[in-house]
Amino acid sequence: MIPPDLPVPQTAICAAYQRIAPWFAATRTAPNPPMEAPWLRAMLAHLAPGEAVLDLGCGTGEPLAGFCLGAGHPVTGIDGAPAMIAACRERFPAMDWIVGDMRGLDLGRTFGAVMAWDSFFHLSHDDQRAMFPVFSAHLRPGGMLLFTSGPAHGEAVGVMDGVAFRHCSLSPDDYRRLLAGHGFAVEGHVAKDPDCGGHTVWLTRKEG
């Protein structure tokens, strides 16, 4: 059964991803293994067999959700662009894919891991700060949070398929304070990881 979609504000980011969805689906494919694989393996190593993952800003489901599914972990995905969710439903029809806004999300259940890869950093600084209670509410004690950010405080504009996308980041110290304040321990952090396409990656664990 497909879960009901959730209200999504018409943000510029959602509109931009909706516009580039065909290009994104064609180019964001699943190399074997994907460059994100070491981080995904480190996250999944903390999960019980078959434990579920929540993917916030799941895009078209590849390669992250697909990797988790291939490792035996069911995925629930949230994305604000209906075209992205349509691609997920076509690729992985047995999973739960929901059009929705990660901000203020309340699914009423917990997961073994939450991912916000190349999605969380599109939120404003204030919206990012407000996401940490959302992360915590959707994780069991000991659950893993994997997200990407910028390497330093600031804003930048990137371009995909001719469409501009805003990126925001807090400072590493701000992220560490927010994580600690919401009961997360940092298990791994690399700024501009050269083995992962220059992504700045955080792997954290909810204590308790």
N, CA and C atoms as an extended XYZ file, in Angstrom:
624
Properties=species:S:1:pos:R:3:atomname:S:1:resname:S:1:resid:I:1 pbc="F F F"
N         0.845       -1.198        0.000 N   MET     1
C         0.000        0.000        0.000 CA  MET     1
C         0.879        1.247        0.000 C   MET     1
N         0.613        2.174       -0.905 N   ILE     2
C         1.390        3.409       -0.974 CA  ILE     2
C         0.900        4.360        0.110 C   ILE     2
N         1.809        4.860        0.984 N   PRO     3
C         1.379        5.799        2.015 CA  PRO     3
C         0.880        7.093        1.390 C   PRO     3
N         0.005        7.800        2.084 N   PRO     4
C        -0.474        9.072        1.545 CA  PRO     4
C         0.643       10.097        1.485 C   PRO     4
N         0.624       10.911        0.437 N   ASP     5
C         1.592       11.991        0.347 CA  ASP     5
C         1.248       13.066        1.370 C   ASP     5
N         2.243       13.877        1.690 N   LEU     6
C         2.113       14.914        2.705 CA  LEU     6
C         2.123       16.283        2.038 C   LEU     6
N         1.595       17.318        2.713 N   PRO     7
C         1.650       18.666        2.141 CA  PRO     7
C         3.096       19.124        1.951 C   PRO     7
N         3.365       19.744        0.837 N   VAL     8
C         4.711       20.242        0.545 CA  VAL     8
C         4.618       21.698        0.118 C   VAL     8
N         5.244       22.626        0.851 N   PRO     9
C         5.275       24.015        0.394 CA  PRO     9
C         5.969       24.114       -0.965 C   PRO     9
N         5.530       25.024       -1.790 N   GLN    10
C         6.110       25.179       -3.117 CA  GLN    10
C         7.419       25.960       -3.020 C   GLN    10
N         8.461       25.272       -2.584 N   THR    11
C         9.755       25.912       -2.433 CA  THR    11
C        10.500       25.915       -3.758 C   THR    11
N        11.476       26.819       -3.852 N   ALA    12
C        12.272       26.898       -5.073 CA  ALA    12
C        13.059       25.617       -5.300 C   ALA    12
N        13.543       25.005       -4.222 N   ILE    13
C        14.326       23.780       -4.360 CA  ILE    13
C        13.464       22.647       -4.899 C   ILE    13
N        12.268       22.481       -4.339 N   CYS    14
C        11.379       21.419       -4.833 CA  CYS    14
C        11.042       21.636       -6.303 C   CYS    14
N        10.768       22.889       -6.667 N   ALA    15
C        10.450       23.197       -8.060 CA  ALA    15
C        11.640       22.914       -8.973 C   ALA    15
N        12.842       23.218       -8.487 N   ALA    16
C        14.040       22.981       -9.290 CA  ALA    16
C        14.262       21.490       -9.511 C   ALA    16
N        14.111       20.696       -8.458 N   TYR    17
C        14.279       19.248       -8.619 CA  TYR    17
C        13.183       18.649       -9.493 C   TYR    17
N        11.987       19.184       -9.382 N   GLN    18
C        10.908       18.717      -10.255 CA  GLN    18
C        11.272       18.974      -11.721 C   GLN    18
N        11.885       20.115      -11.967 N   ARG    19
C        12.237       20.490      -13.336 CA  ARG    19
C        13.323       19.584      -13.914 C   ARG    19
N        14.305       19.197      -13.096 N   ILE    20
C        15.431       18.419      -13.628 CA  ILE    20
C        15.252       16.914      -13.438 C   ILE    20
N        14.094       16.479      -12.971 N   ALA    21
C        13.909       15.063      -12.629 CA  ALA    21
C        14.297       14.100      -13.755 C   ALA    21
N        13.913       14.331      -15.010 N   PRO    22
C        14.315       13.382      -16.062 CA  PRO    22
C        15.835       13.288      -16.210 C   PRO    22
N        16.501       14.428      -16.196 N   TRP    23
C        17.964       14.426      -16.280 CA  TRP    23
C        18.571       13.736      -15.066 C   TRP    23
N        18.047       14.030      -13.883 N   PHE    24
C        18.565       13.459      -12.644 CA  PHE    24
C        18.430       11.936      -12.664 C   PHE    24
N        17.275       11.448      -13.092 N   ALA    25
C        17.050       10.002      -13.136 CA  ALA    25
C        18.007        9.314      -14.100 C   ALA    25
N        18.350       10.004      -15.188 N   ALA    26
C        19.231        9.410      -16.192 CA  ALA    26
C        20.691        9.426      -15.773 C   ALA    26
N        21.080       10.410      -14.959 N   THR    27
C        22.494       10.567      -14.622 CA  THR    27
C        22.849       10.067      -13.228 C   THR    27
N        21.883       10.093      -12.312 N   ARG    28
C        22.163        9.641      -10.938 CA  ARG    28
C        21.885        8.147      -10.879 C   ARG    28
N        22.781        7.395      -11.483 N   THR    29
C        22.614        5.956      -11.576 CA  THR    29
C        23.416        5.273      -10.481 C   THR    29
N        23.515        3.970      -10.557 N   ALA    30
C        24.112        3.209       -9.462 CA  ALA    30
C        25.376        2.491       -9.915 C   ALA    30
N        26.535        3.186       -9.923 N   PRO    31
C        27.775        2.460      -10.187 CA  PRO    31
C        27.982        1.407       -9.109 C   PRO    31
N        28.717        0.377       -9.431 N   ASN    32
C        28.869       -0.735       -8.495 CA  ASN    32
C        30.334       -0.898       -8.104 C   ASN    32
N        30.715       -0.507       -6.878 N   PRO    33
C        29.858        0.137       -5.871 CA  PRO    33
C        29.845        1.648       -6.072 C   PRO    33
N        28.850        2.354       -5.533 N   PRO    34
C        28.839        3.818       -5.634 CA  PRO    34
C        29.912        4.427       -4.744 C   PRO    34
N        30.274        5.671       -5.022 N   MET    35
C        31.320        6.317       -4.222 CA  MET    35
C        30.914        6.458       -2.762 C   MET    35
N        29.616        6.468       -2.493 N   GLU    36
C        29.124        6.601       -1.117 CA  GLU    36
C        29.210        5.297       -0.331 C   GLU    36
N        29.592        4.201       -0.990 N   ALA    37
C        29.523        2.873       -0.375 CA  ALA    37
C        30.243        2.763        0.968 C   ALA    37
N        31.463        3.291        1.136 N   PRO    38
C        32.110        3.141        2.449 CA  PRO    38
C        31.303        3.765        3.585 C   PRO    38
N        30.710        4.922        3.345 N   TRP    39
C        29.891        5.555        4.377 CA  TRP    39
C        28.603        4.766        4.614 C   TRP    39
N        28.003        4.272        3.557 N   LEU    40
C        26.780        3.488        3.709 CA  LEU    40
C        27.058        2.191        4.459 C   LEU    40
N        28.165        1.535        4.141 N   ARG    41
C        28.512        0.301        4.857 CA  ARG    41
C        28.746        0.584        6.335 C   ARG    41
N        29.431        1.686        6.628 N   ALA    42
C        29.684        2.034        8.030 CA  ALA    42
C        28.382        2.294        8.771 C   ALA    42
N        27.430        2.935        8.110 N   MET    43
C        26.122        3.178        8.725 CA  MET    43
C        25.364        1.870        8.941 C   MET    43
N        25.292        1.049        7.902 N   LEU    44
C        24.505       -0.179        7.971 CA  LEU    44
C        25.106       -1.201        8.923 C   LEU    44
N        26.403       -1.103        9.196 N   ALA    45
C        27.049       -2.044       10.115 CA  ALA    45
C        26.459       -1.970       11.512 C   ALA    45
N        25.820       -0.857       11.852 N   HIS    46
C        25.232       -0.679       13.181 CA  HIS    46
C        23.780       -1.152       13.242 C   HIS    46
N        23.229       -1.590       12.124 N   LEU    47
C        21.821       -1.983       12.071 CA  LEU    47
C        21.665       -3.492       12.202 C   LEU    47
N        20.542       -3.904       12.745 N   ALA    48
C        20.196       -5.322       12.764 CA  ALA    48
C        19.810       -5.763       11.353 C   ALA    48
N        19.948       -7.054       11.038 N   PRO    49
C        19.530       -7.523        9.716 CA  PRO    49
C        18.075       -7.150        9.423 C   PRO    49
N        17.870       -6.573        8.254 N   GLY    50
C        16.519       -6.222        7.839 CA  GLY    50
C        15.946       -4.980        8.474 C   GLY    50
N        16.757       -4.245        9.246 N   GLU    51
C        16.243       -3.040        9.904 CA  GLU    51
C        16.062       -1.924        8.882 C   GLU    51
N        15.024       -1.110        9.072 N   ALA    52
C        14.619       -0.129        8.069 CA  ALA    52
C        15.419        1.163        8.150 C   ALA    52
N        15.492        1.845        6.995 N   VAL    53
C        16.212        3.105        6.830 CA  VAL    53
C        15.229        4.160        6.323 C   VAL    53
N        15.353        5.381        6.839 N   LEU    54
C        14.585        6.531        6.359 CA  LEU    54
C        15.508        7.421        5.542 C   LEU    54
N        15.133        7.687        4.297 N   ASP    55
C        15.936        8.502        3.385 CA  ASP    55
C        15.215        9.826        3.148 C   ASP    55
N        15.757       10.905        3.713 N   LEU    56
C        15.163       12.232        3.618 CA  LEU    56
C        15.776       12.976        2.432 C   LEU    56
N        14.941       13.301        1.454 N   GLY    57
C        15.457       13.862        0.218 CA  GLY    57
C        16.012       12.742       -0.645 C   GLY    57
N        15.182       11.731       -0.877 N   CYS    58
C        15.639       10.477       -1.492 CA  CYS    58
C        15.901       10.586       -2.982 C   CYS    58
N        15.466       11.683       -3.621 N   GLY    59
C        15.663       11.793       -5.057 CA  GLY    59
C        14.968       10.656       -5.786 C   GLY    59
N        15.674       10.045       -6.723 N   THR    60
C        15.103        8.955       -7.519 CA  THR    60
C        15.408        7.578       -6.936 C   THR    60
N        16.010        7.542       -5.745 N   GLY    61
C        16.276        6.272       -5.083 CA  GLY    61
C        17.619        5.647       -5.392 C   GLY    61
N        18.366        6.224       -6.302 N   GLU    62
C        19.691        5.715       -6.636 CA  GLU    62
C        20.735        6.801       -6.428 C   GLU    62
N        21.899        6.405       -5.898 N   PRO    63
C        22.286        5.041       -5.548 CA  PRO    63
C        22.077        4.669       -4.080 C   PRO    63
N        21.726        5.643       -3.211 N   LEU    64
C        21.750        5.352       -1.774 CA  LEU    64
C        20.673        4.367       -1.347 C   LEU    64
N        19.426        4.674       -1.652 N   ALA    65
C        18.351        3.765       -1.252 CA  ALA    65
C        18.540        2.403       -1.903 C   ALA    65
N        18.934        2.402       -3.168 N   GLY    66
C        19.173        1.142       -3.859 CA  GLY    66
C        20.252        0.316       -3.189 C   GLY    66
N        21.302        0.969       -2.698 N   PHE    67
C        22.375        0.264       -1.994 CA  PHE    67
C        21.844       -0.361       -0.709 C   PHE    67
N        21.067        0.397        0.050 N   CYS    68
C        20.503       -0.127        1.299 CA  CYS    68
C        19.579       -1.308        1.024 C   CYS    68
N        18.764       -1.195        0.000 N   LEU    69
C        17.870       -2.292       -0.364 CA  LEU    69
C        18.663       -3.526       -0.767 C   LEU    69
N        19.738       -3.314       -1.503 N   GLY    70
C        20.576       -4.430       -1.912 CA  GLY    70
C        21.240       -5.130       -0.744 C   GLY    70
N        21.424       -4.392        0.358 N   ALA    71
C        22.008       -4.962        1.569 CA  ALA    71
C        20.949       -5.554        2.492 C   ALA    71
N        19.700       -5.557        2.050 N   GLY    72
C        18.641       -6.190        2.824 CA  GLY    72
C        17.907       -5.295        3.787 C   GLY    72
N        18.025       -3.962        3.599 N   HIS    73
C        17.374       -3.019        4.504 CA  HIS    73
C        16.263       -2.272        3.769 C   HIS    73
N        15.008       -2.459        4.168 N   PRO    74
C        13.914       -1.723        3.528 CA  PRO    74
C        14.060       -0.227        3.754 C   PRO    74
N        13.564        0.552        2.817 N   VAL    75
C        13.730        2.007        2.840 CA  VAL    75
C        12.369        2.686        2.737 C   VAL    75
N        12.178        3.713        3.554 N   THR    76
C        11.094        4.675        3.377 CA  THR    76
C        11.729        5.970        2.903 C   THR    76
N        11.263        6.515        1.792 N   GLY    77
C        11.859        7.719        1.227 CA  GLY    77
C        10.894        8.883        1.209 C   GLY    77
N        11.425       10.070        1.500 N   ILE    78
C        10.667       11.325        1.479 CA  ILE    78
C        11.343       12.268        0.494 C   ILE    78
N        10.571       12.893       -0.375 N   ASP    79
C        11.127       13.911       -1.260 CA  ASP    79
C        10.021       14.895       -1.617 C   ASP    79
N        10.409       16.161       -1.785 N   GLY    80
C         9.435       17.196       -2.081 CA  GLY    80
C         9.056       17.312       -3.537 C   GLY    80
N         9.761       16.604       -4.422 N   ALA    81
C         9.486       16.677       -5.860 CA  ALA    81
C         8.700       15.444       -6.291 C   ALA    81
N         7.444       15.599       -6.695 N   PRO    82
C         6.638       14.437       -7.088 CA  PRO    82
C         7.280       13.580       -8.175 C   PRO    82
N         7.999       14.209       -9.108 N   ALA    83
C         8.618       13.434      -10.183 CA  ALA    83
C         9.714       12.521       -9.650 C   ALA    83
N        10.413       12.956       -8.608 N   MET    84
C        11.437       12.106       -7.995 CA  MET    84
C        10.792       10.893       -7.334 C   MET    84
N         9.719       11.125       -6.604 N   ILE    85
C         9.028       10.016       -5.942 CA  ILE    85
C         8.428        9.063       -6.971 C   ILE    85
N         7.931        9.589       -8.075 N   ALA    86
C         7.398        8.720       -9.129 CA  ALA    86
C         8.475        7.776       -9.647 C   ALA    86
N         9.708        8.291       -9.792 N   ALA    87
C        10.812        7.437      -10.244 CA  ALA    87
C        11.123        6.358       -9.216 C   ALA    87
N        11.089        6.715       -7.926 N   CYS    88
C        11.326        5.725       -6.869 CA  CYS    88
C        10.268        4.630       -6.904 C   CYS    88
N         9.024        5.031       -7.054 N   ARG    89
C         7.930        4.048       -7.068 CA  ARG    89
C         8.036        3.114       -8.262 C   ARG    89
N         8.565        3.618       -9.359 N   GLU    90
C         8.746        2.764      -10.531 CA  GLU    90
C         9.917        1.807      -10.333 C   GLU    90
N        11.007        2.306       -9.740 N   ARG    91
C        12.199        1.480       -9.568 CA  ARG    91
C        12.041        0.452       -8.451 C   ARG    91
N        11.443        0.875       -7.350 N   PHE    92
C        11.354        0.022       -6.160 CA  PHE    92
C         9.918        0.029       -5.639 C   PHE    92
N         8.992       -0.606       -6.354 N   PRO    93
C         7.571       -0.479       -6.016 CA  PRO    93
C         7.181       -1.084       -4.677 C   PRO    93
N         7.996       -1.951       -4.110 N   ALA    94
C         7.629       -2.583       -2.840 CA  ALA    94
C         7.909       -1.697       -1.632 C   ALA    94
N         8.647       -0.613       -1.829 N   MET    95
C         9.016        0.260       -0.717 CA  MET    95
C         8.024        1.414       -0.570 C   MET    95
N         8.128        2.129        0.547 N   ASP    96
C         7.260        3.278        0.826 CA  ASP    96
C         7.947        4.564        0.380 C   ASP    96
N         7.353        5.248       -0.578 N   TRP    97
C         7.880        6.509       -1.105 CA  TRP    97
C         6.809        7.573       -0.945 C   TRP    97
N         7.166        8.683       -0.309 N   ILE    98
C         6.187        9.687        0.081 CA  ILE    98
C         6.622       11.060       -0.418 C   ILE    98
N         5.742       11.744       -1.135 N   VAL    99
C         5.972       13.157       -1.443 CA  VAL    99
C         5.743       13.933       -0.152 C   VAL    99
N         6.764       14.637        0.308 N   GLY   100
C         6.626       15.349        1.573 CA  GLY   100
C         7.813       16.239        1.850 C   GLY   100
N         7.689       17.025        2.899 N   ASP   101
C         8.698       17.989        3.339 CA  ASP   101
C         9.378       17.421        4.574 C   ASP   101
N        10.697       17.325        4.543 N   MET   102
C        11.400       16.796        5.713 CA  MET   102
C        11.257       17.710        6.932 C   MET   102
N        11.038       18.992        6.710 N   ARG   103
C        10.920       19.935        7.823 CA  ARG   103
C         9.638       19.650        8.605 C   ARG   103
N         9.776       19.429        9.890 N   GLY   104
C         8.622       19.151       10.729 CA  GLY   104
C         8.023       17.776       10.518 C   GLY   104
N         8.737       16.891        9.838 N   LEU   105
C         8.215       15.558        9.539 CA  LEU   105
C         7.904       14.789       10.822 C   LEU   105
N         6.799       14.060       10.811 N   ASP   106
C         6.433       13.200       11.940 CA  ASP   106
C         5.727       11.964       11.394 C   ASP   106
N         6.483       10.902       11.162 N   LEU   107
C         5.917        9.666       10.635 CA  LEU   107
C         5.378        8.762       11.735 C   LEU   107
N         5.662        9.098       12.987 N   GLY   108
C         5.145        8.311       14.088 CA  GLY   108
C         5.807        6.961       14.256 C   GLY   108
N         7.024        6.812       13.749 N   ARG   109
C         7.764        5.557       13.902 CA  ARG   109
C         9.250        5.854       13.866 C   ARG   109
N        10.033        4.877       14.304 N   THR   110
C        11.482        5.049       14.307 CA  THR   110
C        12.133        4.053       13.351 C   THR   110
N        13.386        4.363       13.019 N   PHE   111
C        14.164        3.588       12.060 CA  PHE   111
C        15.533        3.275       12.658 C   PHE   111
N        16.220        2.340       12.025 N   GLY   112
C        17.582        2.044       12.443 CA  GLY   112
C        18.572        3.083       11.976 C   GLY   112
N        18.240        3.781       10.883 N   ALA   113
C        19.117        4.818       10.350 CA  ALA   113
C        18.289        5.852        9.604 C   ALA   113
N        18.802        7.073        9.606 N   VAL   114
C        18.230        8.174        8.828 CA  VAL   114
C        19.339        8.739        7.955 C   VAL   114
N        19.052        8.928        6.676 N   MET   115
C        19.993        9.551        5.749 CA  MET   115
C        19.430       10.879        5.254 C   MET   115
N        20.292       11.881        5.171 N   ALA   116
C        19.933       13.158        4.540 CA  ALA   116
C        21.127       13.583        3.685 C   ALA   116
N        21.343       12.836        2.632 N   TRP   117
C        22.538       12.978        1.790 CA  TRP   117
C        22.237       13.925        0.628 C   TRP   117
N        23.003       14.999        0.552 N   ASP   118
C        22.827       15.992       -0.513 CA  ASP   118
C        21.396       16.517       -0.573 C   ASP   118
N        20.774       16.659        0.588 N   SER   119
C        19.401       17.179        0.658 CA  SER   119
C        19.264       18.181        1.796 C   SER   119
N        19.708       17.788        2.968 N   PHE   120
C        19.678       18.631        4.162 CA  PHE   120
C        20.341       19.979        3.909 C   PHE   120
N        21.402       19.977        3.093 N   PHE   121
C        22.149       21.225        2.883 CA  PHE   121
C        21.440       22.218        1.963 C   PHE   121
N        20.272       21.852        1.434 N   HIS   122
C        19.465       22.825        0.695 CA  HIS   122
C        18.601       23.676        1.631 C   HIS   122
N        18.473       23.277        2.879 N   LEU   123
C        17.652       24.027        3.834 CA  LEU   123
C        18.391       25.268        4.317 C   LEU   123
N        17.625       26.263        4.767 N   SER   124
C        18.231       27.457        5.361 CA  SER   124
C        18.943       27.086        6.651 C   SER   124
N        19.763       27.988        7.145 N   HIS   125
C        20.468       27.726        8.404 CA  HIS   125
C        19.482       27.430        9.533 C   HIS   125
N        18.438       28.234        9.641 N   ASP   126
C        17.464       28.013       10.719 CA  ASP   126
C        16.721       26.694       10.537 C   ASP   126
N        16.357       26.367        9.305 N   ASP   127
C        15.668       25.101        9.062 CA  ASP   127
C        16.578       23.911        9.357 C   ASP   127
N        17.858       24.058        9.095 N   GLN   128
C        18.785       22.978        9.445 CA  GLN   128
C        18.827       22.775       10.957 C   GLN   128
N        18.902       23.852       11.698 N   ARG   129
C        18.921       23.716       13.162 CA  ARG   129
C        17.658       23.007       13.658 C   ARG   129
N        16.536       23.314       13.030 N   ALA   130
C        15.263       22.731       13.457 CA  ALA   130
C        15.111       21.273       13.053 C   ALA   130
N        16.014       20.753       12.232 N   MET   131
C        15.905       19.368       11.787 CA  MET   131
C        16.411       18.362       12.815 C   MET   131
N        17.246       18.790       13.749 N   PHE   132
C        17.846       17.803       14.651 CA  PHE   132
C        16.828       17.120       15.560 C   PHE   132
N        15.794       17.813       16.051 N   PRO   133
C        14.731       17.076       16.752 CA  PRO   133
C        13.988       16.103       15.835 C   PRO   133
N        13.852       16.443       14.557 N   VAL   134
C        13.195       15.547       13.597 CA  VAL   134
C        14.038       14.287       13.401 C   VAL   134
N        15.342       14.472       13.221 N   PHE   135
C        16.232       13.315       13.113 CA  PHE   135
C        16.072       12.405       14.327 C   PHE   135
N        16.161       13.001       15.506 N   SER   136
C        16.108       12.216       16.741 CA  SER   136
C        14.787       11.479       16.890 C   SER   136
N        13.682       12.148       16.545 N   ALA   137
C        12.358       11.544       16.715 CA  ALA   137
C        12.153       10.320       15.832 C   ALA   137
N        12.927       10.216       14.748 N   HIS   138
C        12.753        9.099       13.817 CA  HIS   138
C        13.824        8.022       13.967 C   HIS   138
N        14.635        8.120       15.007 N   LEU   139
C        15.682        7.130       15.242 CA  LEU   139
C        15.467        6.413       16.566 C   LEU   139
N        15.670        5.118       16.562 N   ARG   140
C        15.699        4.365       17.812 CA  ARG   140
C        16.985        4.704       18.552 C   ARG   140
N        17.050        4.437       19.873 N   PRO   141
C        18.319        4.588       20.585 CA  PRO   141
C        19.401        3.735       19.910 C   PRO   141
N        20.544        4.336       19.673 N   GLY   142
C        21.620        3.648       18.974 CA  GLY   142
C        21.535        3.728       17.470 C   GLY   142
N        20.461        4.365       16.942 N   GLY   143
C        20.303        4.496       15.499 CA  GLY   143
C        21.311        5.463       14.904 C   GLY   143
N        21.522        5.345       13.600 N   MET   144
C        22.558        6.102       12.912 CA  MET   144
C        21.967        7.227       12.060 C   MET   144
N        22.633        8.369       12.080 N   LEU   145
C        22.282        9.514       11.236 CA  LEU   145
C        23.455        9.802       10.314 C   LEU   145
N        23.201        9.797        9.004 N   LEU   146
C        24.216       10.080        7.996 CA  LEU   146
C        23.758       11.276        7.173 C   LEU   146
N        24.562       12.348        7.150 N   PHE   147
C        24.181       13.518        6.353 CA  PHE   147
C        25.412       14.198        5.787 C   PHE   147
N        25.182       15.028        4.781 N   THR   148
C        26.244       15.836        4.199 CA  THR   148
C        25.964       17.309        4.464 C   THR   148
N        27.033       18.073        4.512 N   SER   149
C        26.947       19.521        4.738 CA  SER   149
C        28.006       20.193        3.881 C   SER   149
N        28.136       21.499        4.039 N   GLY   150
C        29.283       22.181        3.489 CA  GLY   150
C        30.443       22.084        4.468 C   GLY   150
N        31.647       22.462        4.047 N   PRO   151
C        32.804       22.369        4.937 CA  PRO   151
C        32.901       23.508        5.942 C   PRO   151
N        32.139       24.579        5.734 N   ALA   152
C        32.220       25.752        6.603 CA  ALA   152
C        30.898       26.505        6.534 C   ALA   152
N        30.716       27.441        7.463 N   HIS   153
C        29.495       28.248        7.470 CA  HIS   153
C        29.428       29.101        6.205 C   HIS   153
N        28.242       29.142        5.602 N   GLY   154
C        28.076       29.989        4.432 CA  GLY   154
C        26.981       29.496        3.519 C   GLY   154
N        26.885       30.136        2.367 N   GLU   155
C        25.930       29.758        1.332 CA  GLU   155
C        26.653       29.721       -0.005 C   GLU   155
N        26.154       28.883       -0.897 N   ALA   156
C        26.719       28.779       -2.237 CA  ALA   156
C        25.600       28.417       -3.201 C   ALA   156
N        25.845       28.649       -4.464 N   VAL   157
C        24.888       28.290       -5.510 CA  VAL   157
C        25.576       27.335       -6.473 C   VAL   157
N        24.947       26.193       -6.695 N   GLY   158
C        25.426       25.234       -7.677 CA  GLY   158
C        24.444       25.132       -8.827 C   GLY   158
N        24.870       24.485       -9.896 N   VAL   159
C        24.027       24.348      -11.082 CA  VAL   159
C        23.983       22.883      -11.501 C   VAL   159
N        22.771       22.367      -11.721 N   MET   160
C        22.575       21.038      -12.302 CA  MET   160
C        21.627       21.160      -13.476 C   MET   160
N        22.046       20.632      -14.604 N   ASP   161
C        21.231       20.665      -15.820 CA  ASP   161
C        20.725       22.072      -16.123 C   ASP   161
N        21.585       23.059      -15.889 N   GLY   162
C        21.251       24.444      -16.184 CA  GLY   162
C        20.361       25.130      -15.175 C   GLY   162
N        20.051       24.460      -14.064 N   VAL   163
C        19.170       25.012      -13.037 CA  VAL   163
C        19.983       25.297      -11.777 C   VAL   163
N        19.769       26.472      -11.183 N   ALA   164
C        20.525       26.875      -10.000 CA  ALA   164
C        19.915       26.273       -8.737 C   ALA   164
N        20.793       25.862       -7.820 N   PHE   165
C        20.392       25.296       -6.537 CA  PHE   165
C        21.183       25.970       -5.421 C   PHE   165
N        20.459       26.423       -4.399 N   ARG   166
C        21.117       27.036       -3.246 CA  ARG   166
C        21.558       25.957       -2.266 C   ARG   166
N        22.739       26.156       -1.693 N   HIS   167
C        23.253       25.283       -0.649 CA  HIS   167
C        23.624       26.144        0.551 C   HIS   167
N        23.309       25.668        1.735 N   CYS   168
C        23.653       26.371        2.968 CA  CYS   168
C        24.385       25.418        3.903 C   CYS   168
N        25.246       25.970        4.723 N   SER   169
C        25.924       25.141        5.714 CA  SER   169
C        26.177       25.947        6.973 C   SER   169
N        26.064       25.267        8.098 N   LEU   170
C        26.553       25.799        9.359 CA  LEU   170
C        28.036       25.466        9.470 C   LEU   170
N        28.665       25.932       10.525 N   SER   171
C        30.067       25.595       10.740 CA  SER   171
C        30.174       24.203       11.359 C   SER   171
N        31.322       23.540       11.226 N   PRO   172
C        31.496       22.249       11.899 CA  PRO   172
C        31.240       22.330       13.401 C   PRO   172
N        31.671       23.410       14.038 N   ASP   173
C        31.424       23.553       15.479 CA  ASP   173
C        29.934       23.655       15.772 C   ASP   173
N        29.182       24.364       14.917 N   ASP   174
C        27.729       24.450       15.105 CA  ASP   174
C        27.086       23.075       14.988 C   ASP   174
N        27.489       22.306       13.982 N   TYR   175
C        26.925       20.962       13.842 CA  TYR   175
C        27.259       20.105       15.055 C   TYR   175
N        28.478       20.200       15.527 N   ARG   176
C        28.855       19.393       16.693 CA  ARG   176
C        28.028       19.784       17.922 C   ARG   176
N        27.789       21.070       18.104 N   ARG   177
C        26.971       21.506       19.241 CA  ARG   177
C        25.529       21.012       19.097 C   ARG   177
N        24.983       21.115       17.899 N   LEU   178
C        23.613       20.645       17.676 CA  LEU   178
C        23.505       19.139       17.879 C   LEU   178
N        24.462       18.413       17.365 N   LEU   179
C        24.450       16.962       17.532 CA  LEU   179
C        24.533       16.585       19.004 C   LEU   179
N        25.478       17.177       19.716 N   ALA   180
C        25.626       16.857       21.141 CA  ALA   180
C        24.378       17.249       21.920 C   ALA   180
N        23.797       18.396       21.579 N   GLY   181
C        22.619       18.872       22.288 CA  GLY   181
C        21.388       18.016       22.074 C   GLY   181
N        21.392       17.217       21.005 N   HIS   182
C        20.253       16.341       20.724 CA  HIS   182
C        20.609       14.870       20.910 C   HIS   182
N        21.708       14.632       21.621 N   GLY   183
C        22.036       13.270       22.020 CA  GLY   183
C        22.706       12.422       20.965 C   GLY   183
N        23.468       13.058       20.056 N   PHE   184
C        24.179       12.312       19.025 CA  PHE   184
C        25.680       12.339       19.286 C   PHE   184
N        26.322       11.209       19.063 N   ALA   185
C        27.776       11.113       19.114 CA  ALA   185
C        28.307       10.996       17.690 C   ALA   185
N        29.361       11.742       17.384 N   VAL   186
C        29.951       11.699       16.045 CA  VAL   186
C        30.829       10.456       15.927 C   VAL   186
N        30.485        9.590       14.991 N   GLU   187
C        31.252        8.365       14.749 CA  GLU   187
C        32.277        8.560       13.638 C   GLU   187
N        31.985        9.469       12.713 N   GLY   188
C        32.904        9.731       11.619 CA  GLY   188
C        32.574       11.057       10.963 C   GLY   188
N        33.606       11.800       10.595 N   HIS   189
C        33.406       13.088        9.918 CA  HIS   189
C        34.622       13.372        9.055 C   HIS   189
N        34.378       13.627        7.774 N   VAL   190
C        35.449       14.009        6.858 CA  VAL   190
C        34.976       15.209        6.054 C   VAL   190
N        35.756       16.275        6.079 N   ALA   191
C        35.464       17.451        5.264 CA  ALA   191
C        36.064       17.259        3.879 C   ALA   191
N        35.252       17.488        2.861 N   LYS   192
C        35.694       17.367        1.472 CA  LYS   192
C        36.367       16.018        1.229 C   LYS   192
N        35.692       14.959        1.592 N   ASP   193
C        36.240       13.604        1.491 CA  ASP   193
C        36.727       13.327        0.064 C   ASP   193
N        38.038       13.147       -0.132 N   PRO   194
C        38.550       12.937       -1.491 CA  PRO   194
C        38.118       11.608       -2.092 C   PRO   194
N        37.714       10.673       -1.244 N   ASP   195
C        37.265        9.372       -1.731 CA  ASP   195
C        35.759        9.329       -1.975 C   ASP   195
N        35.093       10.475       -1.762 N   CYS   196
C        33.634       10.514       -1.926 CA  CYS   196
C        33.217       11.782       -2.669 C   CYS   196
N        33.945       12.086       -3.729 N   GLY   197
C        33.566       13.204       -4.575 CA  GLY   197
C        33.639       14.560       -3.915 C   GLY   197
N        34.453       14.686       -2.853 N   GLY   198
C        34.584       15.961       -2.162 CA  GLY   198
C        33.447       16.289       -1.222 C   GLY   198
N        32.581       15.327       -0.930 N   HIS   199
C        31.487       15.562        0.009 CA  HIS   199
C        32.024       15.742        1.428 C   HIS   199
N        31.364       16.613        2.173 N   THR   200
C        31.622       16.727        3.607 CA  THR   200
C        30.568       15.887        4.318 C   THR   200
N        31.022       14.848        5.007 N   VAL   201
C        30.134       13.791        5.486 CA  VAL   201
C        30.180       13.693        7.008 C   VAL   201
N        29.006       13.461        7.579 N   TRP   202
C        28.858       13.225        9.017 CA  TRP   202
C        28.146       11.893        9.225 C   TRP   202
N        28.760       11.010       10.020 N   LEU   203
C        28.116        9.771       10.452 CA  LEU   203
C        28.013        9.826       11.968 C   LEU   203
N        26.794        9.801       12.486 N   THR   204
C        26.583        9.994       13.917 CA  THR   204
C        25.631        8.929       14.456 C   THR   204
N        25.676        8.761       15.765 N   ARG   205
C        24.859        7.743       16.427 CA  ARG   205
C        24.043        8.381       17.538 C   ARG   205
N        22.748        8.056       17.574 N   LYS   206
C        21.887        8.532       18.650 CA  LYS   206
C        22.179        7.724       19.906 C   LYS   206
N        22.604        8.405       20.942 N   GLU   207
C        22.967        7.721       22.172 CA  GLU   207
C        21.717        7.293       22.938 C   GLU   207
N        21.902        6.306       23.803 N   GLY   208
C        20.788        5.853       24.628 CA  GLY   208
C        20.546        4.372       24.488 C   GLY   208
